[in-house]
Amino acid sequence: MRRLFVDRKTGFDVKDTMIPIVIRDNRGIRFYDTNGLGEVTKFNMPPGEYFVDSGNFVKSSTIKLFPPIRLPFRERFFFPDPENFAIVFAPNPSKCTVNWSARIITFDGSFQDSPLYEIWMIFYHECGHRLYKTEKYCDRYAAKCMLRDGYNPSQIGYAVIDSLSDRQDERKEFVIDSFQKIKPL
């Protein structure tokens, strides 16, 4: 296992696609894994400290570009930006809630050991409520933010699949479809 420190959104070129890339975050939790993804030749990483279990890749001079995700016209206009709110992990009947007046985002404590891509998906979904009432629009907003930060579509797909219940198949498909083709909203 080798340490990988990424100081800003960075692209990586895969040197040997036969060796799966398995990267863990600084807590030792799976972060990026190409097993089952087919041939991956380039990927991005957001800033952070990571540990590489396997893979043969090098830093690239460019990031991997993905088609832009289109967002619908905003439904809300007067909510503050929660990206700088305090974040706490505590017992919570919901996965995550925002207290807009106290400026606190509370994740249920069970998420402390979740993959970072899942935590960020939920965080950005909650941030999306600043702009949208519609849940699937908040999900798409989250996906757009994650791409901006350096996450890959596979991580975003896993995040929505793992964090949403089976009753939310429409929302899952709405986010995943945003990577397959650009659809008008």
C-alpha positions, 0 to 999 in steps of 0.5 A: 500500500502506498500513500497518495496525496492530491492537493487539487482536483487531478487527473491520472493516466492508467498505465496498465488496465489489467491491474485494477485500481483500488484506492482507499481514503485516509480512514481506510475506506474504499474510495475508488475501485475499477473492478467491474468498470471495464477498461479505465484509462483515465480518472480524476481524484479530488483533493485529499490523502489516499492509500493505493492498494493496487493499480499502475497509474501516473499523474496526468497533465490534464483532468478527465473531462465529462459532459456537463450536467444540465440543471433545471431553473432554480425553484428557490431563491432566498436560502443561504449557501450551506457549503460553509455550515457546521457539519455534525454526525449525531443521531438523526431520524433522517440521513441528513438534515439542514438547520437553516437558521442555526447553520448546521448540517446534521448527518446521522451518525451511521454515515461516519463510516460511509465512503466519502463519495456517499457523504459528499453526495448527501452533503451536496444534495442537502446544499441543493435544497437551497435552489430546489424543492424537487428531490431529483433536482437536488440529486443532479445538483449533487452530481454536478458538484461532485464532478466539479470537485474531481469525483468520477461518474462511477463514484457518483453512481455508487453514491446514489445507488447505495444511499437511496432506498429501492423505492427511489429508483426514479431518482437513481435513474435520473442521476445516472441518465445524466451521464449517459446523454444530455437530456433536456429538463 
